[in-house]
Amino acid sequence: ARQRDKPGPWSPVAKPEPRPPVAIRPRKLSVSAVETWIGNPYAVFASHILRLEPLPALGTAPDASIRGAIVHEAMAKFAMAWPDTLPPDIQGELMTHADAVLRDWTGHPRVAAFWLPRFERFAEWFAETEPSRRIGRVCAEVKGEMQLLPSNSLPFTLTARADRLDVGNSGVRITDYKTGSPPSNSAVKDLHKPQLPLEGAIMATGGFGAAANTGSGIAGSLLGLRYIKASGGEPAGNETDIKSDDLANLIERATAGLTRLVARFDDPATPYAVARRAKFHYDFDPYTQLARVAEWSAAGTADVSSDDANDTGEAT
């Protein structure tokens, strides 16, 4: 009985640092996957190399990801229906598309009590502010890609699906819709959140092809990067432009950083290590249990090593 309280020597397990062969490391990633790659390489290893996709628990209620997908689809359908002009009743037309998208969910009490009223409030805000946003044709869900050629590495393809491109005579503005809080201006400029700068890089190389609702290619100088928060809360909506003195420099830095990141992971000695870096959020990391974070970190939270603490520019 006394021996029970005297365990033998033990040491915690090390955090996983898999080093798969370079031949099976991904040669194509989306701009959103690049954000994951920077914040937690192990998640890219699990999803793109092991190809493990988490399954939702049985009986799971509609969550934030489903709400985000519904809002994005409703906004895309509205833009595709009215790319060049606006309807007399903007709010009513947007709600018509939202009702069609929400049809399969309206019987759920959470959707009926919270989601639909929130979207109605956002639709009212959108109707008031959309006329001033229009600079020409609006293109929704536009696919794009660009190829990188890092030194001593194989070609790497970056892909994107832009939520919205506003195409005018003077250029193109890229917009991303968010149902949660959009990244801060500093997080984008410091390239902790490089999604929009990387979409800007694709635009700069002419990588956004023909939009499904226009049948024509998209070209022009980059006018700006913008987030629209479609929360339906207080405030119901919000528009945030990324403030940068030099957008061209921002997208050049994003491209250079990604090129370095690709070259770094083309080194077979570079691991897809689990990371918990400052200024990154891991509340929705589906691979936490697979990475056994609770076993090798204090109180279930990972320590931030000197390597993990690098910001995006240094890490890439």
C-alpha positions as a printed NumPy array, in Angstrom:
array([[  0.   ,   0.   ,   0.   ],
       [  2.863,   2.388,   0.768],
       [  4.451,   1.664,  -2.597],
       [  1.265,   2.897,  -4.276],
       [  2.202,   6.502,  -3.408],
       [  5.781,   6.107,  -4.622],
       [  5.677,   5.863,  -8.388],
       [  8.872,   5.074, -10.228],
       [ 10.711,   7.487, -12.48 ],
       [  8.734,   8.765, -15.445],
       [  9.044,  11.334, -18.161],
       [  6.314,  12.987, -20.229],
       [  5.953,  11.991, -23.869],
       [  7.463,  14.3  , -26.452],
       [  5.194,  16.244, -28.757],
       [  4.812,  14.639, -32.2  ],
       [  7.245,  15.793, -34.871],
       [  6.503,  13.608, -37.914],
       [  8.893,  13.867, -40.859],
       [  7.129,  12.223, -43.807],
       [  9.03 ,  11.71 , -47.08 ],
       [  9.145,  14.824, -49.229],
       [  7.484,  12.881, -52.042],
       [  4.197,  12.706, -50.116],
       [  4.234,  16.238, -48.722],
       [  1.503,  18.453, -50.279],
       [  2.293,  20.359, -53.481],
       [ -1.012,  22.24 , -53.483],
       [ -2.76 ,  24.072, -50.645],
       [ -5.497,  26.665, -50.343],
       [ -4.929,  30.075, -48.78 ],
       [ -6.912,  28.982, -45.697],
       [ -4.774,  25.842, -45.371],
       [ -1.656,  28.034, -45.487],
       [ -2.911,  29.824, -42.369],
       [ -3.231,  26.426, -40.68 ],
       [  0.216,  25.436, -41.936],
       [  1.758,  28.509, -40.315],
       [ -0.141,  28.167, -37.041],
       [  0.053,  24.388, -36.602],
       [  1.953,  22.265, -39.185],
       [  0.749,  19.047, -37.537],
       [ -2.828,  19.806, -38.626],
       [ -1.666,  19.909, -42.257],
       [  0.15 ,  16.608, -41.719],
       [ -3.024,  15.021, -40.324],
       [ -5.419,  16.421, -42.93 ],
       [ -3.343,  16.496, -46.135],
       [ -0.849,  13.662, -45.648],
       [ -2.66 ,  11.188, -43.393],
       [ -5.941,  12.422, -44.954],
       [ -7.805,  12.177, -41.665],
       [-11.015,  14.184, -41.643],
       [-12.838,  14.572, -38.308],
       [-16.414,  13.36 , -38.225],
       [-19.069,  15.347, -36.363],
       [-20.403,  13.735, -33.219],
       [-23.797,  12.078, -33.52 ],
       [-26.621,  14.456, -32.76 ],
       [-24.445,  17.544, -33.05 ],
       [-26.464,  20.746, -33.272],
       [-25.835,  23.192, -36.117],
       [-22.553,  24.897, -35.301],
       [-20.614,  27.986, -36.332],
       [-19.112,  26.32 , -39.396],
       [-22.573,  25.452, -40.759],
       [-23.804,  28.982, -40.071],
       [-20.788,  30.394, -41.895],
       [-21.39 ,  28.15 , -44.904],
       [-25.052,  29.184, -45.053],
       [-24.244,  32.903, -44.915],
       [-21.55 ,  32.542, -47.598],
       [-23.921,  30.647, -49.89 ],
       [-26.711,  33.204, -49.457],
       [-24.341,  36.096, -50.222],
       [-22.959,  34.277, -53.264],
       [-26.42 ,  33.577, -54.668],
       [-27.403,  37.225, -54.246],
       [-24.259,  38.427, -56.057],
       [-24.733,  35.935, -58.875],
       [-28.327,  37.062, -59.335],
       [-27.416,  40.775, -59.271],
       [-23.798,  41.163, -60.459],
       [-24.163,  44.506, -62.273],
       [-27.166,  46.22 , -60.717],
       [-29.051,  46.132, -57.434],
       [-32.725,  45.172, -57.018],
       [-35.232,  47.756, -55.79 ],
       [-35.64 ,  45.78 , -52.538],
       [-32.098,  44.695, -51.622],
       [-33.032,  43.342, -48.199],
       [-36.021,  41.391, -49.498],
       [-34.028,  39.893, -52.365],
       [-31.19 ,  38.842, -50.047],
       [-33.662,  37.273, -47.605],
       [-35.246,  35.339, -50.493],
       [-31.879,  33.713, -51.2  ],
       [-31.215,  33.192, -47.491],
       [-34.612,  31.508, -47.015],
       [-33.827,  29.13 , -49.889],
       [-30.473,  28.224, -48.359],
       [-31.946,  27.904, -44.857],
       [-34.919,  25.81 , -45.961],
       [-33.408,  22.556, -44.683],
       [-32.608,  24.116, -41.303],
       [-35.625,  26.276, -40.436],
       [-37.174,  23.472, -38.377],
       [-34.277,  23.562, -35.947],
       [-35.083,  25.75 , -32.911],
       [-31.64 ,  27.377, -32.846],
       [-31.924,  28.386, -36.493],
       [-35.476,  29.675, -36.088],
       [-34.788,  31.565, -32.862],
       [-31.305,  32.968, -33.47 ],
       [-29.854,  32.488, -36.949],
       [-32.766,  33.768, -39.02 ],
       [-33.385,  36.936, -36.96 ],
       [-29.647,  37.662, -36.969],
       [-29.455,  37.305, -40.735],
       [-32.484,  39.592, -41.107],
       [-30.648,  42.275, -39.113],
       [-27.536,  41.815, -41.233],
       [-29.621,  41.961, -44.425],
       [-31.037,  45.31 , -43.326],
       [-27.51 ,  46.664, -42.716],
       [-26.318,  45.212, -46.025],
       [-29.183,  46.845, -47.919],
       [-28.262,  50.25 , -46.469],
       [-24.535,  49.984, -47.184],
       [-24.251,  47.912, -50.379],
       [-24.979,  50.73 , -52.888],
       [-21.917,  52.659, -51.729],
       [-19.733,  49.539, -52.018],
       [-20.511,  48.854, -55.663],
       [-17.815,  49.998, -58.075],
       [-18.872,  47.849, -61.026],
       [-19.419,  44.144, -61.451],
       [-19.521,  41.832, -58.416],
       [-18.156,  38.304, -58.861],
       [-18.776,  35.672, -56.184],
       [-16.984,  32.455, -55.241],
       [-14.252,  32.997, -57.812],
       [-11.599,  30.295, -58.079],
       [ -7.973,  31.26 , -58.547],
       [ -4.496,  29.839, -58.299],
       [ -0.845,  30.706, -58.735],
       [  2.327,  28.668, -58.962],
       [  5.451,  29.176, -56.885],
       [  8.904,  27.984, -57.905],
       [ 11.08 ,  27.924, -54.772],
       [ 14.786,  27.394, -55.388],
       [ 15.801,  23.723, -55.16 ],
       [ 12.139,  22.731, -54.778],
       [  9.371,  21.386, -56.953],
       [  6.591,  23.724, -58.135],
       [  3.927,  24.492, -55.538],
       [  0.357,  25.59 , -56.322],
       [ -1.579,  28.016, -54.152],
       [ -5.357,  27.97 , -54.617],
       [ -8.18 ,  30.211, -53.45 ],
       [-11.893,  30.773, -53.744],
       [-12.551,  34.474, -53.252],
       [-15.864,  35.232, -51.549],
       [-16.285,  38.424, -53.545],
       [-14.396,  40.428, -56.144],
       [-15.594,  43.934, -56.968],
       [-14.389,  44.692, -60.484],
       [-14.426,  48.32 , -61.619],
       [-12.732,  50.462, -64.215],
       [ -9.994,  51.429, -61.76 ],
       [ -9.252,  47.938, -60.446],
       [-10.413,  45.089, -58.197],
       [-11.253,  44.952, -54.5  ],
       [-11.174,  41.588, -52.687],
       [-13.706,  40.922, -49.918],
       [-13.986,  38.086, -47.415],
       [-17.196,  37.491, -45.43 ],
       [-16.892,  36.549, -41.763],
       [-19.663,  35.456, -39.407],
       [-17.227,  35.667, -36.493],
       [-14.661,  38.315, -35.705],
       [-12.388,  39.142, -38.648],
       [ -8.623,  39.277, -38.122],
       [ -7.181,  42.525, -36.866],
       [ -5.403,  44.873, -39.213],
       [ -2.076,  44.134, -37.505],
       [ -2.581,  40.362, -37.791],
       [ -3.03 ,  40.715, -41.549],
       [ -0.16 ,  43.166, -42.017],
       [  2.155,  40.995, -39.879],
       [  1.046,  37.999, -41.994],
       [ -0.227,  35.972, -39.061],
       [ -3.436,  35.906, -41.115],
       [ -2.213,  35.948, -44.734],
       [ -5.389,  34.799, -46.5  ],
       [ -6.346,  38.119, -48.093],
       [ -2.749,  39.15 , -48.954],
       [ -2.277,  35.763, -50.637],
       [ -5.513,  36.248, -52.57 ],
       [ -4.083,  39.619, -53.557],
       [ -0.965,  37.834, -54.793],
       [ -3.109,  35.544, -56.929],
       [ -4.891,  38.603, -58.328],
       [ -1.563,  40.296, -59.088],
       [ -0.46 ,  37.318, -61.186],
       [ -3.773,  37.144, -63.062],
       [ -4.645,  33.913, -61.292],
       [ -8.374,  34.517, -60.883],
       [ -9.905,  33.049, -64.017],
       [-13.332,  33.342, -65.537],
       [-16.035,  33.753, -62.914],
       [-18.946,  31.365, -63.195],
       [-21.467,  34.21 , -63.224],
       [-19.673,  36.414, -65.741],
       [-18.012,  34.14 , -68.255],
       [-15.114,  36.582, -68.52 ],
       [-11.672,  36.753, -66.991],
       [-10.943,  39.079, -64.077],
       [ -8.053,  41.507, -64.308],
       [ -7.036,  44.854, -62.888],
       [ -4.892,  46.472, -60.236],
       [ -5.62 ,  45.648, -56.607],
       [ -7.647,  48.45 , -54.99 ],
       [ -7.992,  47.003, -51.513],
       [ -8.567,  44.083, -49.162],
       [-11.733,  44.087, -47.092],
       [-13.599,  42.032, -44.495],
       [-17.368,  42.209, -44.036],
       [-18.584,  40.888, -40.71 ],
       [-22.026,  39.33 , -41.163],
       [-22.86 ,  38.662, -37.526],
       [-26.339,  40.148, -37.239],
       [-25.489,  41.128, -33.66 ],
       [-24.486,  44.541, -32.37 ],
       [-23.624,  45.988, -34.786],
       [-25.521,  43.933, -37.333],
       [-22.702,  44.239, -39.853],
       [-19.32 ,  45.842, -40.139],
       [-16.917,  46.621, -42.967],
       [-13.166,  46.678, -42.349],
       [-10.582,  47.662, -44.926],
       [ -7.025,  46.5  , -44.4  ],
       [ -5.057,  49.7  , -43.938],
       [ -1.684,  49.513, -45.622],
       [  0.502,  52.218, -47.074],
       [  1.694,  49.792, -49.748],
       [ -0.576,  46.897, -50.728],
       [  1.907,  45.81 , -53.393],
       [  4.586,  45.417, -50.732],
       [  2.187,  43.491, -48.483],
       [  1.389,  40.913, -51.141],
       [  5.053,  40.692, -52.14 ],
       [  5.953,  39.892, -48.532],
       [  3.173,  37.31 , -48.364],
       [  4.417,  35.644, -51.55 ],
       [  8.02 ,  35.666, -50.372],
       [  7.017,  34.268, -46.979],
       [  5.049,  31.433, -48.544],
       [  7.943,  30.656, -50.884],
       [ 10.256,  30.33 , -47.871],
       [  7.707,  28.172, -46.067],
       [  7.46 ,  25.786, -49.017],
       [ 11.244,  25.532, -49.286],
       [ 11.542,  24.919, -45.554],
       [  9.103,  21.991, -45.62 ],
       [ 10.752,  20.575, -48.729],
       [ 13.674,  19.826, -46.42 ],
       [ 13.143,  16.224, -45.208],
       [ 14.538,  17.216, -41.801],
       [ 11.728,  19.747, -41.208],
       [  8.988,  18.186, -39.053],
       [  5.258,  18.84 , -39.18 ],
       [  5.378,  19.602, -35.473],
       [  2.473,  20.452, -33.219],
       [  2.536,  24.178, -32.524],
       [  0.783,  26.455, -30.079],
       [  2.029,  29.871, -31.112],
       [  1.282,  33.233, -29.637],
       [ -1.437,  35.219, -31.467],
       [ -2.956,  32.035, -32.937],
       [ -6.166,  30.417, -31.71 ],
       [ -6.559,  26.655, -31.302],
       [-10.082,  26.326, -29.929],
       [-11.224,  24.572, -33.104],
       [ -8.201,  22.345, -33.749],
       [ -9.779,  18.938, -34.486],
       [ -6.431,  17.147, -34.163],
       [ -5.649,  18.121, -30.559],
       [ -6.446,  14.638, -29.264],
       [ -4.583,  12.928, -32.111],
       [ -1.529,  15.04 , -31.273],
       [ -1.943,  14.031, -27.583],
       [ -1.501,  17.63 , -26.515],
       [ -2.725,  16.937, -22.962],
       [  0.03 ,  14.345, -22.434],
       [  3.05 ,  16.468, -23.3  ],
       [  1.887,  19.911, -22.213],
       [  1.178,  21.371, -18.804],
       [ -2.509,  21.356, -17.897],
       [ -3.427,  20.51 , -21.479],
       [ -1.95 ,  23.658, -22.988],
       [  1.184,  23.528, -25.073],
       [  4.263,  25.454, -24.197],
       [  5.514,  27.985, -26.723],
       [  9.065,  27.132, -27.705],
       [ 11.427,  29.611, -29.266],
       [ 10.799,  28.012, -32.645],
       [  7.036,  28.055, -32.196],
       [  7.058,  31.686, -31.075],
       [  8.314,  32.95 , -34.409],
       [  5.933,  35.25 , -36.162],
       [  4.782,  34.424, -39.656],
       [  7.484,  36.376, -41.402],
       [ 10.251,  34.658, -39.451],
       [  8.654,  31.22 , -39.554],
       [  8.203,  31.34 , -43.297]])
